Amino acid sequence: MPSVAEIQVQERLNEVQERIHVAADRAGRDAHAIRIVGITKSHPQEFVRAAHEAGIRLIGENRVEEALPKRANADDLADLEWHMVGHIQSRKARTVVQVFDAVHSVDRSKIADRLNREAGQAGTRLPIFLECNVSGEASKWGWPLTDEASWPEAAEEFTRICELPNLEVRGLMTMAPRVIEPERVRPVFQRLRALRDYLRQAVPGDWSELSMGMTEDYEIAVEEGATLLRIGRAIFGPRAIG
Ligand SMILES: *Cc1c(COP(=O)(O)O)cnc(C)c1O
């Protein structure tokens, strides 16, 4: 018998996937090129299993302390990939490398260097995304790259990060500001894509992935080129905290 969590997650995921398909059609995109990272933060362990049962293979968490036991308790689900999406303190870089398969929230050079060092020690190569603040909001993490004039300097910094031997840069990530009208985040997603297109010309590497779009705005993100959607509440329901 499926649990209540399993039934709810499957129903919600069906609706999200339907909406992704419709948005992809509107934009003339192939919906298969768009993957969901199910954000299970602050939801109990059973939601990880429910997500897997429903067909989700990428799980996102924003705190290493929470992800560590969740991953340990789901180690029989070997085809799950664990993605870090939250800000990382330098002293936690080692645990992050141990717990996660990919990091979306590389938001400064120093943490790239630390992750590179720890991945080297662990004998792995860590897929990462460079988190960029392209909304001009003061409170967000990431490289502040709202102004195009700042892009050439970032390209130099990113070139160096792309050369770190134990990291594998896959693309860019952004957090859109919380707004009442989702349509207002569209220019933010457009700017992240423009930045990616600029980097493609300026920095050798794989810039194929755009990690953008959450519960409130994932359909707009799809229309604007997202390849990874980080979706929590639309699939797992409201969170008590966080
Ligand atoms: C919580 C979180 C999400 C998911 O947010 P929802 O609004 O629940 O979809 C996505 N990305 C990051 C970085 C988050 O912290």
The ligand as a Tripos MOL2 file, in Angstrom:
@<TRIPOS>MOLECULE
LIG
   15    15     1     0     0
SMALL
NO_CHARGES

@<TRIPOS>ATOM
      1 C1         13.8950   25.9000   -0.6630 C.3       1 LIG1
      2 C2         14.6390   26.0940   -1.9190 C.ar      1 LIG1
      3 C3         14.0580   25.7970   -3.1550 C.ar      1 LIG1
      4 C4         12.6400   25.2820   -3.3110 C.3       1 LIG1
      5 O1         11.7170   26.2320   -2.9090 O.3       1 LIG1
      6 P1         10.1260   26.0130   -3.1450 P.3       1 LIG1
      7 O2          9.6150   27.3910   -3.1400 O.co2     1 LIG1
      8 O3          9.6510   25.1730   -2.0150 O.co2     1 LIG1
      9 O4          9.9630   25.3420   -4.4470 O.co2     1 LIG1
     10 C5         14.8330   25.9700   -4.2830 C.ar      1 LIG1
     11 N1         16.0900   26.4370   -4.2190 N.ar      1 LIG1
     12 C6         16.6750   26.7330   -3.0500 C.ar      1 LIG1
     13 C7         18.0700   27.2400   -3.0530 C.3       1 LIG1
     14 C8         15.9820   26.5920   -1.8640 C.ar      1 LIG1
     15 O5         16.5700   26.9030   -0.7000 O.3       1 LIG1
@<TRIPOS>BOND
     1     1     2 1
     2     2     3 ar
     3     2    14 ar
     4     3     4 1
     5     3    10 ar
     6     4     5 1
     7     5     6 1
     8     6     7 2
     9     6     8 1
    10     6     9 1
    11    10    11 ar
    12    11    12 ar
    13    12    13 1
    14    12    14 ar
    15    14    15 1
@<TRIPOS>SUBSTRUCTURE
     1 LIG1         1 GROUP 0 **** ****
